[in-house]
């Protein structure tokens, strides 16, 4: 899942010239993502990947986007 996020992020940044700040995924993909981290809390994962995580249950494919939002986390990267 991390490699998918990296690929989506690179493709988005190449196309738009800036990094995405939103990651959309379904609950199943979120569980896969949590398994790849030693600290599987969604807030910590969000800080590590530098994106807010939005869970959409009926979503088939994960994707990233950008929105003008107030970042609610302190970056730890």
Secondary structure, DSSP 8 states (H G I E B T S, - for coil): -HHHHHHHHHHHHHHHSS---EEEE-HHHHHHHHHTSSS--HHHHHHHHTSEEEE-TT-SS-EEE-------S----
